[in-house]
Amino acid sequence: MKTVAFLSVASILLNIATSATAEIYYVNNRTGADRNDGLVETPLSNVSGPVKSISQALKLASFADTINVANTGVPYYDNLSFQGEKNSGDPVRPFRLIGNGATITGAMVVPEGAWREVARDVWQVTPFRKGFFQLVRDGKALPEVRPSNGEKWDTIPDLEVDQWCSWRGSIYYRIERFMEPATQRLSIARRSCGITVFAAHDIVISDLTVQHFRLDGVNLHDLATEIRLEKLTLNENGRAGLAIGGSSTARMTDSDIAANGHHSVLIQEAAAIGLEDCILDAKPTVLQK
């Protein structure tokens, strides 16, 4: 008996996608170079080897590929943007970013000449971008002093040593007597978001620390669907560890979110996220109608 099979256009496209060969792109911020092809883990020539930045690997990668990041012990100063079909996958073969325990940071060392002493032991720096700030020393965020609910400052408050505040678009920091900020290699959160996903789907991001960004560690902006976040540490970002908005949907497992400026998880508009085996230092903030 002759058997007739009926296939939908969607199933045909899925079969084509899953039968295509997926690539693995390697990233190493010690041995890599962004002129390389990223297709081998160990440098073989002046063009064959890992790339240096994760963002370059994202530019090279296509549908359902994998990016494998080496944990060299040195943070990656980078910010990542997943957009469209190029950085998407399918239910069988998701687009993957495997961090291997590496850290992505948005903090940049403040230039020596940027600080100005405005009172005894109180120093001022004015970041280029206004809004949420973070002040970091030796890889750890320093304690911020903020106004209480409804309070408005006419001047900066009294600060203890190693405390800072933001006031009228500047950062004010109190340091130990007879010391200067330039000797401490202070950093500020310069980049906005560590990882942004917009209009992309079927992505797995795993085993990364994302910290010291001006806004969010991870921002699932809109139209980000079937996103899986696994074994992430999102800490000390200016606004939220994770922000999800629009019509985005995601699932987060086995992750740790702590010490972010205003929210652990920020859920806005029609977005939805499932949290499983996660440690949060504050309840998620829900701003939905």
C-alpha positions in Angstrom: 0.0 0.0 0.0 1.3 3.4 -0.9 1.6 5.8 2.0 1.1 9.5 1.5 2.6 12.0 4.0 1.4 15.6 4.3 4.0 18.1 5.6 3.3 21.7 6.5 5.6 24.5 5.4 6.6 25.0 9.0 7.6 21.3 9.4 9.6 21.4 6.2 11.4 24.6 7.3 12.1 23.0 10.7 13.6 19.8 9.1 15.8 22.0 6.9 17.0 24.0 9.9 17.7 21.0 12.0 19.5 19.2 9.2 21.9 22.1 8.6 25.3 22.0 10.2 25.7 24.2 13.3 29.0 25.8 14.1 30.8 26.3 17.4 32.5 29.6 17.8 35.2 29.9 20.5 36.0 33.0 22.5 39.2 33.6 24.6 40.2 37.0 25.8 43.8 36.0 26.4 44.7 34.0 23.3 42.0 35.2 20.9 41.9 37.9 18.3 38.8 39.4 16.7 40.4 39.0 13.2 40.2 35.2 13.7 37.5 32.9 12.4 36.6 31.6 15.9 36.2 28.1 14.6 39.0 26.4 16.6 39.7 26.6 20.3 43.5 26.8 20.0 45.2 29.4 17.7 46.6 27.7 14.6 47.6 30.7 12.5 47.1 34.5 12.3 43.5 33.9 11.2 42.5 30.5 12.6 41.8 30.6 16.3 39.4 31.9 18.9 38.0 35.4 18.8 38.8 37.8 21.6 35.3 39.2 22.4 31.9 37.5 22.8 30.3 40.3 20.8 32.5 39.4 17.8 31.4 35.7 18.1 27.8 36.9 18.0 28.5 38.7 14.7 30.0 35.6 13.2 27.4 33.1 14.5 24.2 32.2 12.7 21.0 30.3 13.4 21.3 27.5 16.0 25.1 28.0 16.4 26.9 27.7 19.7 29.3 30.2 21.3 31.7 28.7 23.8 33.5 31.2 26.1 36.7 30.4 27.8 36.9 31.2 31.5 40.4 32.7 31.7 40.0 34.4 35.1 39.9 37.8 33.4 36.4 39.4 33.0 35.2 40.1 29.5 34.4 43.9 29.1 31.6 43.4 26.7 27.9 43.8 26.1 25.9 41.3 24.1 22.9 41.8 21.8 20.8 38.9 20.5 18.5 40.0 17.7 16.4 38.3 15.0 16.7 34.9 13.4 20.5 35.2 13.1 20.8 34.8 16.9 17.9 32.4 17.3 17.4 28.6 17.2 14.6 26.1 17.1 13.1 23.8 19.8 15.5 21.0 18.7 18.7 23.1 18.3 18.6 26.3 20.3 21.2 29.0 19.8 23.6 28.6 22.8 25.9 30.8 24.7 28.0 28.6 27.1 30.0 30.7 29.6 32.0 28.1 31.5 31.9 30.3 34.6 33.3 33.4 32.9 32.4 37.0 33.9 31.0 39.8 31.8 31.4 43.2 33.2 30.3 46.7 32.2 32.6 48.5 34.6 35.4 50.8 33.2 38.2 52.3 35.3 37.7 56.0 35.9 40.5 58.0 34.3 42.9 59.6 36.9 42.1 63.1 35.9 38.3 62.7 36.1 38.1 63.0 39.9 37.8 66.4 41.5 37.9 67.0 45.3 34.9 69.1 46.3 35.2 68.8 50.1 37.6 67.3 52.5 38.0 63.7 51.5 34.9 63.9 49.2 35.5 63.5 45.5 33.3 64.0 42.5 33.1 62.4 39.1 30.5 63.1 36.4 29.7 60.1 34.2 29.0 60.7 30.5 25.6 58.9 30.8 23.1 59.9 33.4 20.7 57.6 35.3 21.6 54.5 37.3 25.1 54.5 38.6 27.5 51.9 40.2 30.9 52.5 41.8 33.2 49.5 41.9 36.5 48.8 43.6 38.5 45.6 43.3 35.6 43.9 41.5 33.0 44.7 44.3 30.4 47.4 44.3 30.9 50.0 47.0 27.9 50.9 49.3 25.6 53.6 48.0 23.7 56.1 50.1 20.2 56.9 48.8 17.4 59.3 49.8 14.5 57.6 51.7 11.1 57.5 50.0 9.9 61.0 49.2 13.1 62.6 50.5 14.9 65.2 48.4 18.4 66.3 49.0 19.4 70.0 48.8 23.0 68.9 49.0 25.0 65.7 49.3 24.5 63.8 52.5 27.2 63.0 55.1 29.1 60.0 53.8 31.2 57.5 55.7 34.5 56.4 54.3 34.0 54.2 51.2 30.4 55.3 50.8 29.1 57.1 47.7 25.9 58.8 46.5 24.6 60.2 43.2 23.3 63.7 43.2 22.4 65.9 40.2 24.1 63.7 37.7 27.4 63.2 39.5 28.9 60.6 41.8 30.3 61.7 45.2 32.7 59.4 47.1 34.3 59.7 50.5 37.8 58.3 50.7 40.2 57.7 53.6 42.2 60.8 54.7 45.3 61.6 52.7 44.3 59.2 49.9 43.2 59.9 46.3 40.7 58.0 44.1 43.4 57.4 41.4 45.3 55.1 43.8 42.3 52.8 44.1 41.5 52.0 40.5 37.8 52.8 41.0 35.5 51.8 38.2 32.0 53.0 37.2 29.3 51.0 35.4 29.7 52.5 31.9 27.8 50.0 29.7 24.0 49.8 29.9 23.1 46.1 29.8 25.2 43.0 29.8 22.9 40.8 27.6 20.0 42.1 25.6 17.6 39.9 23.7 15.1 41.5 21.2 12.9 39.7 18.6 14.8 36.4 19.0 13.8 32.9 20.1 15.0 29.5 21.3 18.1 30.7 23.0 20.0 29.0 25.9 22.4 31.2 27.9 24.3 29.3 30.7 27.0 29.5 33.3 27.9 33.2 33.3 28.3 36.0 35.8 27.0 39.3 34.5 27.8 42.3 36.7 28.4 46.0 37.0 26.2 47.3 34.2 24.5 50.6 34.4 21.0 49.2 33.9 20.4 45.4 33.8 22.5 42.3 33.8 20.1 40.6 31.4 17.4 42.5 29.6 14.8 40.5 27.6 13.4 43.6 25.9 10.5 42.4 23.8 9.5 39.5 21.4 12.1 37.3 23.2 10.5 33.9 23.4 11.5 30.4 24.6 14.6 31.9 26.3 16.3 29.6 28.9 18.7 31.1 31.4 20.7 28.6 33.3 23.3 28.9 36.1 23.6 32.6 35.9 24.9 35.0 38.5 23.5 38.5 38.1 24.8 40.9 40.7 25.6 44.5 41.4 23.9 46.0 38.3 22.5 49.5 38.5 18.8 48.8 38.1 18.0 45.0 37.9 19.7 41.7 37.7 17.1 40.6 35.1 14.5 42.7 33.4 11.9 41.2 31.1 9.3 43.2 29.2 6.9 43.4 26.2 5.6 40.0 25.2 8.8 38.1 26.2 8.7 34.7 27.8 11.6 32.9 29.6 12.6 30.3 32.1 15.4 30.7 34.6 16.9 27.8 36.6 19.7 27.3 39.1 20.6 31.0 39.2 21.6 33.6 41.8 20.5 37.3 41.7 21.7 39.6 44.4 22.8 43.1 45.3 21.4 44.9 42.3 20.5 48.5 42.6 16.7 48.5 42.6 15.2 45.1 41.6 16.3 41.5 41.5 13.9 40.6 38.7 11.8 43.3 37.0 8.7 42.0 35.1 6.9 44.6 32.9 4.0 44.7 30.4 2.8 41.3 29.3 6.1 39.5 29.9 6.3 36.2 31.8 9.1 34.2 33.4 9.3 30.9 35.3 11.9 30.8 38.1 13.1 27.4 39.3 15.8 26.7 42.0 16.9 30.3 41.9 18.2 32.4 44.8 16.9 36.0 44.9 17.7 38.5 47.6 14.4 40.3 46.9 11.0 39.5 45.5 10.5 40.1 41.8 9.0 43.5 41.0 5.9 43.2 38.8 4.8 46.3 36.8 2.0 44.9 34.7 -1.5 46.1 33.9 
